Amino acid sequence: MSRKKLQRFKENEENRNVVQPGKEIFEKIKGQWNSVQFENNHPNVVELACGRGEFTVGLARQYPGKNFIGVDIKGARIWKGSTIAIAEGLNNVAFLRTQIQLLDKFFELGEISELWITFPDPFPRDGDEKRRLTSTRFLDMYKPLIKKDGIVHFKTDNTGLFDYTLDLVKQRGDCEIILHTHDFYTSPWKEEHHGIQTKYEKLFSEKGEKIKYLKFRFK
């Protein structure tokens, strides 16, 4: 392991806004995000597979009255967003290092107000369907963790994954689609995201890929 990566892991251990294995809070955070981590009663917004945290941190800058939690398994990625948030004094940002399939081990029922799924791996093979973050398996896990009328946002460049997700949400009797578009940057909703882009969103947009966006809620 490189010296740089080792240094980043060490800083993650010291940074209060990183919740990860080895820290006492890691085993106790479920149901305690407001009281222990943020020490406020603001809504909790979670981004899955947050990577370096561009979207998590970007939203936190825009909405100081909300708490933002980026979830990723890669500690070196989380380090980036964590250090930026600390440098900017963004106390409404935290990062959780865990696998997404374990999300229900870290959030109580109704503890999440909004969920962002941003540019996940599309897992295009049929045999990998259950690994897609918008599959039935994952949607069933998210539902009880999101408060009543809480919002789910989904962004991707991958047309196959988007159409799969849109069709799945349409078929579910417990979901209500608020809006969807196959070309986010020509849609009337693009300003709602304040120009914030993840690393992959910027990369795909520069290559001419159209960004797809779906916004829905569980009934």
C-alpha positions as CSV (number, residue, x, y, z in Angstrom):
1,M,0.0,0.0,0.0
2,S,1.3,3.4,-0.9
3,R,2.5,5.9,1.7
4,K,-0.1,8.4,0.4
5,K,-3.0,5.9,0.9
6,L,-1.7,5.0,4.3
7,Q,-1.7,8.7,5.3
8,R,-5.3,9.1,4.0
9,F,-6.4,6.1,6.1
10,K,-4.8,7.6,9.1
11,E,-6.6,10.9,8.6
12,N,-9.9,9.0,8.2
13,E,-9.3,7.5,11.6
14,E,-8.9,11.0,13.0
15,N,-11.6,12.9,11.1
16,R,-14.8,13.1,13.1
17,N,-16.9,13.2,10.0
18,V,-15.9,9.7,8.9
19,V,-17.8,6.8,10.4
20,Q,-16.0,3.6,9.8
21,P,-15.0,0.2,11.3
22,G,-12.7,0.6,14.3
23,K,-14.5,3.6,15.6
24,E,-16.9,3.3,18.6
25,I,-19.5,5.3,16.8
26,F,-19.6,2.8,13.9
27,E,-21.4,0.2,16.0
28,K,-23.8,2.7,17.6
29,I,-24.7,5.1,14.8
30,K,-28.0,3.5,13.8
31,G,-30.8,5.8,14.9
32,Q,-28.2,8.3,16.3
33,W,-27.2,10.3,13.3
34,N,-29.0,13.4,14.5
35,S,-28.3,13.2,18.2
36,V,-24.7,11.9,18.0
37,Q,-23.1,12.8,14.7
38,F,-24.7,16.1,13.7
39,E,-26.2,17.2,17.0
40,N,-29.3,18.7,15.3
41,N,-32.7,17.7,14.1
42,H,-32.2,18.5,10.5
43,P,-33.3,16.1,7.7
44,N,-30.7,13.4,6.7
45,V,-29.9,13.1,3.0
46,V,-27.9,10.0,2.0
47,E,-25.8,9.5,-1.2
48,L,-25.0,6.0,-2.2
49,A,-21.7,5.0,-3.8
50,C,-20.6,8.6,-3.2
51,G,-17.0,8.1,-4.3
52,R,-15.0,11.2,-3.6
53,G,-18.0,13.0,-2.3
54,E,-18.4,15.7,-4.9
55,F,-22.2,15.5,-4.8
56,T,-22.5,15.1,-1.0
57,V,-20.3,18.1,-0.3
58,G,-21.8,20.2,-3.1
59,L,-25.3,19.7,-1.8
60,A,-24.1,20.4,1.8
61,R,-22.9,23.8,0.6
62,Q,-26.2,24.7,-0.9
63,Y,-28.4,23.4,2.0
64,P,-27.0,24.1,5.4
65,G,-30.3,23.2,7.0
66,K,-29.9,19.5,6.0
67,N,-27.4,16.8,6.9
68,F,-25.6,14.9,4.1
69,I,-24.1,11.5,4.5
70,G,-22.0,9.9,1.7
71,V,-21.8,6.1,1.7
72,D,-18.9,4.2,0.1
73,I,-16.7,1.3,0.9
74,K,-13.5,2.9,-0.4
75,G,-11.7,4.8,2.4
76,A,-9.3,6.6,0.0
77,R,-12.3,8.0,-1.9
78,I,-14.1,9.1,1.2
79,W,-11.0,10.9,2.5
80,K,-11.3,13.4,-0.3
81,G,-14.8,14.6,0.6
82,S,-14.1,14.4,4.3
83,T,-11.1,16.7,4.2
84,I,-12.8,19.2,1.9
85,A,-15.8,19.4,4.3
86,I,-13.5,19.9,7.2
87,A,-11.5,22.6,5.5
88,E,-14.7,24.4,4.6
89,G,-16.3,24.0,8.0
90,L,-19.2,22.0,6.7
91,N,-20.4,20.4,9.8
92,N,-23.5,19.0,8.0
93,V,-21.4,16.4,6.2
94,A,-20.4,12.9,7.2
95,F,-19.2,9.8,5.4
96,L,-20.1,6.2,6.2
97,R,-17.6,3.5,5.1
98,T,-19.6,0.3,4.5
99,Q,-21.0,-1.8,1.8
100,I,-24.4,-0.6,0.5
101,Q,-26.1,-3.9,1.0
102,L,-25.6,-3.3,4.8
103,L,-27.3,0.1,4.8
104,D,-30.1,-1.1,7.1
105,K,-27.5,-1.9,9.7
106,F,-26.7,1.8,10.0
107,F,-30.0,3.6,9.6
108,E,-33.2,3.3,11.7
109,L,-36.6,3.1,10.1
110,G,-37.5,6.5,8.7
111,E,-34.1,8.0,9.5
112,I,-33.4,9.1,5.9
113,S,-35.3,12.0,4.3
114,E,-33.8,11.8,0.8
115,L,-31.8,9.2,-1.0
116,W,-29.4,9.9,-3.9
117,I,-28.2,7.1,-6.2
118,T,-25.7,8.7,-8.4
119,F,-24.0,6.9,-11.3
120,P,-23.8,3.4,-9.9
121,D,-22.2,0.5,-11.6
122,P,-24.9,-0.6,-14.2
123,F,-24.1,-4.4,-13.9
124,P,-25.5,-4.9,-17.4
125,R,-25.5,-8.8,-17.4
126,D,-28.8,-10.4,-16.5
127,G,-27.1,-12.6,-14.0
128,D,-25.9,-9.5,-12.1
129,E,-29.4,-7.8,-11.8
130,K,-29.5,-8.3,-8.0
131,R,-26.3,-6.2,-7.7
132,R,-27.9,-3.1,-9.3
133,L,-28.6,-0.5,-6.7
134,T,-32.0,0.1,-8.2
135,S,-33.0,-3.6,-8.2
136,T,-36.0,-4.9,-6.3
137,R,-33.7,-6.2,-3.6
138,F,-32.3,-2.8,-2.9
139,L,-35.5,-0.8,-3.3
140,D,-37.1,-3.1,-0.7
141,M,-34.3,-2.3,1.7
142,Y,-34.4,1.4,1.1
143,K,-38.2,1.8,1.5
144,P,-38.5,1.4,5.3
145,L,-35.4,3.5,5.9
146,I,-36.9,6.5,4.1
147,K,-39.4,8.5,6.0
148,K,-43.0,8.9,4.7
149,D,-43.0,11.0,1.5
150,G,-39.2,10.9,1.4
151,I,-37.6,11.4,-2.0
152,V,-35.4,9.1,-4.0
153,H,-33.2,10.6,-6.8
154,F,-31.5,8.5,-9.4
155,K,-28.9,9.8,-12.0
156,T,-27.0,7.8,-14.6
157,D,-25.5,8.0,-18.0
158,N,-26.5,4.4,-18.7
159,T,-29.6,4.1,-20.8
160,G,-30.1,0.4,-20.1
161,L,-29.9,0.8,-16.4
162,F,-32.2,3.9,-16.5
163,D,-34.9,2.2,-18.5
164,Y,-34.7,-0.9,-16.3
165,T,-35.1,1.3,-13.2
166,L,-37.9,3.4,-14.7
167,D,-39.9,0.3,-15.7
168,L,-39.4,-1.3,-12.3
169,V,-40.5,1.8,-10.5
170,K,-43.6,2.1,-12.8
171,Q,-44.5,-1.5,-12.1
172,R,-44.3,-1.2,-8.3
173,G,-47.6,-0.3,-6.7
174,D,-45.8,1.4,-3.8
175,C,-43.9,4.0,-5.8
176,E,-45.0,7.4,-7.2
177,I,-42.9,8.9,-10.0
178,I,-42.5,12.7,-9.6
179,L,-40.5,13.3,-12.8
180,H,-38.1,11.7,-15.2
181,T,-36.0,12.7,-18.2
182,H,-33.6,11.0,-20.6
183,D,-31.7,14.3,-21.1
184,F,-31.3,16.1,-17.8
185,Y,-29.3,19.1,-19.1
186,T,-32.0,20.1,-21.6
187,S,-34.7,19.6,-19.0
188,P,-36.4,22.3,-16.9
189,W,-35.0,20.7,-13.7
190,K,-31.3,21.1,-14.3
191,E,-31.0,24.2,-12.1
192,E,-32.3,22.2,-9.1
193,H,-28.9,20.5,-8.9
194,H,-27.0,23.8,-8.9
195,G,-24.4,22.6,-11.4
196,I,-23.0,20.0,-9.0
197,Q,-21.5,17.0,-10.8
198,T,-19.8,13.8,-9.7
199,K,-16.6,12.8,-11.3
200,Y,-18.4,10.4,-13.6
201,E,-21.1,12.8,-14.5
202,K,-18.6,15.3,-15.7
203,L,-16.7,12.6,-17.5
204,F,-19.7,11.2,-19.3
205,S,-21.2,14.6,-20.1
206,E,-17.9,15.7,-21.7
207,K,-18.0,12.6,-23.9
208,G,-21.5,13.7,-25.1
209,E,-23.5,11.1,-23.1
210,K,-26.9,12.3,-22.1
211,I,-27.6,12.2,-18.4
212,K,-30.8,10.5,-17.2
213,Y,-32.6,11.5,-14.1
214,L,-35.5,10.0,-12.1
215,K,-37.2,11.3,-9.0
216,F,-39.7,9.3,-7.1
217,R,-41.1,8.5,-3.7
218,F,-42.4,5.5,-1.9
219,K,-46.1,5.8,-1.1
